[in-house]
């Protein structure tokens, strides 16, 4: 499976590298108020791809933190339940105490 993964990785790298070599034309990205940013097409695509990844990660952070908070709360509840179970097991495993006269 590792070999197949490596082959697919190398194949994708070659395809994207060929794409980058074939798209070196200069493009101009125009912003508001007359600002312009000239650069190669591949660089512009890479910048916007990375920006999309960063925005996606930032969009997932609140959900990630909520799940971690819930997980820690559930772990605390689980340890409390386990302690209660061990306490009950030790109480039930002791022989009954004799009645005092």
C-alpha positions in Angstrom: 0.0 0.0 0.0 2.9 2.4 0.7 4.3 1.8 -2.7 1.0 2.6 -4.4 0.7 5.7 -2.3 4.3 6.8 -3.3 3.5 6.1 -7.0 0.3 8.2 -6.9 2.2 11.0 -5.1 5.0 11.1 -7.7 2.5 10.9 -10.5 0.5 13.9 -9.1 3.7 15.9 -8.6 4.7 15.3 -12.2 1.3 16.3 -13.5 1.1 19.5 -11.4 4.7 20.4 -12.2 3.9 20.0 -15.9 0.9 22.2 -15.4 3.0 24.8 -13.7 5.6 24.8 -16.6 2.9 25.2 -19.2 1.1 28.1 -17.5 3.8 30.7 -16.9 2.0 33.5 -18.7 1.8 36.7 -16.7 -1.6 37.8 -15.4 -2.7 40.9 -13.6 -4.8 40.7 -10.5 -6.8 43.9 -10.1 -8.0 45.1 -6.7 -10.2 48.0 -5.7 -9.0 51.6 -6.0 -6.6 50.8 -8.9 -4.3 48.4 -7.1 -2.8 45.8 -9.4 -0.6 42.8 -8.8 1.1 41.2 -11.8 2.5 37.7 -11.6 2.6 34.2 -13.2 -0.7 32.4 -13.5 0.6 29.4 -11.5 1.7 31.6 -8.6 -1.8 33.2 -8.5 -3.5 29.8 -8.5 -1.1 28.6 -5.7 -1.8 31.7 -3.6 -5.5 31.3 -3.8 -5.3 27.6 -3.2 -3.3 28.2 0.0 -5.6 31.0 1.0 -8.6 28.6 0.6 -6.9 26.0 2.8 -6.1 28.6 5.5 -9.7 29.9 5.5 -11.0 26.3 5.7 -8.8 25.5 8.7 -9.9 28.7 10.4 -13.6 27.8 9.7 -13.1 24.4 11.3 -11.3 25.7 14.5 -14.5 26.5 16.5 -15.9 23.0 15.8 -12.5 21.4 16.7 -12.3 23.3 20.0 -15.9 22.4 20.9 -15.3 18.7 20.3 -12.1 18.8 22.4 -14.0 20.5 25.2 -16.8 17.9 25.0 -14.2 15.1 25.0 -12.5 16.4 28.1 -15.9 16.7 29.8 -16.8 13.2 28.9 -13.4 11.9 30.1 -14.0 13.5 33.5 -17.4 11.9 33.7 -16.0 8.6 32.7 -13.3 8.7 35.4 -15.8 9.7 38.0 -18.0 6.8 37.0 -15.1 4.4 37.1 -14.1 5.6 40.6 -17.7 5.1 41.7 -17.8 1.6 40.3 -14.5 0.6 42.0 -15.8 2.0 45.2 -19.0 0.0 45.0 -17.0 -3.1 44.1 -14.7 -2.8 47.1 -17.7 -2.2 49.4 -19.4 -5.3 48.0 -16.3 -7.5 48.1 -15.7 -7.0 51.9 -17.2 -9.6 54.2 -20.0 -8.3 56.4 -19.0 -6.9 59.7 -20.2 -8.8 62.8 -22.9 -7.1 64.9 -21.6 -5.7 68.2 -23.2 -7.0 71.4 
